[in-house]
Amino acid sequence: MSASAPPSAPPAAQKNRRGLETRQRVLAVTRDLIRAHGYADVTLDQISGSAGVAKSSLLWHFGSKEMLLAEAATSLFKQIGQETAPQVRAGETPARRLDRVFEQVAQAFAANPEAKGVVLGMLFSGSVPASVRAEIRRGWDSHVQALVDAFSLPQRPMPAPMARLMLATFQGCYCHWYAGGCSEPIATFLEPARELFRMWLESAAA
């Protein structure tokens, strides 16, 4: 008697999975186009053609071009948070996790030199829809919480203001790096900040 085939996923689950895969593909394509052309010159037609997704579907998934660009940029925050989550890096010391966060941030900035700029530009632009700025703020708050979770110690949780300071340091280093024409490795700008936070972690563990 032959073994029966495993039951297939319910149609609703398959649809949800396809929808998620489409979103991830569109975000990846959008980041690639941004790297190639810059944020200002990326169009929905380009994204639609490269991702193989109808423009109407892009608008259905993301609502607007601005929201799509915002999510493509803030998805870098989410990626860093996922890769440094305590449950993912169980067994690592806080100091090693700190190194990993700074490495991931440096790689993200180097691979997407304009991504941080567009996030800041959208956040402070009065012409960007309020819903888009709200989405960026949600991504920002989530990134702060990811840092709190990554570096909290059992005896001393990382205060949210310290996580915000770390995030502000990332932005400041980025601005100096980008203003200098990205001529030096971003890690060079981030290294003094990493040393400061490493000293904080050591004092917290003492």
Phi, psi and omega in degrees: 000124184284148179292139180286150180291145179297145181298140179282158180293146177304150180307320181296320180293320178296319179296317179296320180294317178296321179297318179294318179298320178297315179301314182295321178294317180297318180296319179295316178297318180298317178297320178297317180293322178298318178298323185279324190239345186089155185297319187295332187261359178282132181243160176296327178298318178297314181297316180301313182293319183287325182272347183068034181234131181301147181300324178297326178289323176301315180293327178294318182286322191241343176092320181196164176299318181299318180292323177297314179297320179297316181290325177299320180287312184286344177297338175295323176301313183297320180297316179297317179297319180294322184280348180243008181300142182305321182290335178281323185251035180302135180098342176282145174286156175304324180296319178292322178294324176299314178302318182294319179299313181294325176295316180295319179297315179299317179295319180295316179296316182293322181282334183227070189298337181262351187299312181296321180299319182289326177298312179294319180298317179294322183296324185260357182276128177287345182273349179279134180306144181301327181295325179290316179296325177295322178295319179295318179297322177297317178297322180295311180298322179295323179294319177301315181295323178298321178293318177302313182295322184291325189247006177288136177256151181306321182272348181205095177297146177289123178294145178303321178300327178291321177295321178294324177296319178297316180295320177297324178295319176303314183295317180296315178298320178300314182299318178296317180296313183290320179296332178275011178081014179057030186282338177249158176299138179299331179299331178297321180285328183278338188302313178300324178293320178299320180296319179299315181287331175296320178296323178296317180297319179296320178291326179291328182276345184291000000 
